[in-house]
């Protein structure tokens, strides 16, 4: 390399020495891209309204019932158990609503699935595990039929599942009268507790040894005989947590979760880019029926009986919990975690009212107010999401 080339290397593009060359201008910013702070992104999340509502509810009952035992271990287990039962079906309702559909037969499915467990077990002497499998298979088949009719006929899911709500409720009542000559079929509790599948998955508590150990050391309240006042964590709570985590993972981390949001946002556009819209919707109706049957099996195993009026109006409570959790009635937006917070609000209020001097009739008033507030807030979020910025 000669001296002239070395000298050229030290010159800038304009012929000036490299150390005196003018700095290059930064590329202009894209006006279509706007940074948002972490707080603003959090406030736009579908879970925000339900989380804020849950915090407010805890504050209110902390003042109104803080010294009544509501937040003792046994009180916490009581309202967590109520929230867990509702949480199971609110997860199914939320995922289906994200896909733009409704299932009004959830509550009736709970009662019907309970009869599919109790009647074969008590009157046909089936093993409990076989009756449970029969109930899940029957419920999911009915869920598939719901979904098939919706996607095949293109009728609104509101109409199709409303029809099934009456059909299943009528079948539940008719079957209970036919076999038991009353609306309650009892005698399932001991059969479930002595069954290998029932004792493993659906009856009893988790962590009983830990709770007895804490009672022996005086860390938790005990009864007169020294046994812990709370024997463990009810299995319905564990089922709720597992189902919530699994559904959240599917929505956030899998291709099927993307399909669910795409179908709820614009089914025709999703179909045009290769999303199997019909399969997605049908599978979600099956999942909703699975959640309802799981609710029924856990309830029958816990209470020891099935009743024709079980699950009455639970479909509306599940939808309200999903809406409080951020799910839009128009589809394409929502959060399983938010729906779980919505169910938690239900459990805290329903049980918390009994720890105060308030009339329990006010619970329904609260549900209506929460639904209205949630719809107004979600409508504001929808406008923020869909409007051009």
Secondary structure, DSSP 8 states (H G I E B T S, - for coil): --HHHHHHHTB-TTSSBGGGS---------TT-----HHHHHHTSTHHHHHHHHHHHHHHHHHHSTTTTTTSHHHHHHHHHHHHHHHHHHHHHHHHHHTT---TTHHHHHHHHHHHHHHHHHHS---HHHHHHHHHHHHHHHHHHHHHHHHHH---HHHHHHHHHHHHHHHHHHHHHHHHSSSEEE--HHHHHTSHHIIIIISSEE-HHHHHHHHHTTSS-B-TTS-BSS-SEEHHHHHHHHHHHHHHHHHHHSHHHHHHHHHHH-HHHHHHTT--HHHHHHHHHHHHHHHHHHHHHHHHHHHSEEETTTTTTHHHHHHHHHHHTT--TTSS---HHHHHHHHHHHHHHHHHGGGSSS-TTHHHHHHHHHHHHHHHHHHHHHHHHHS--
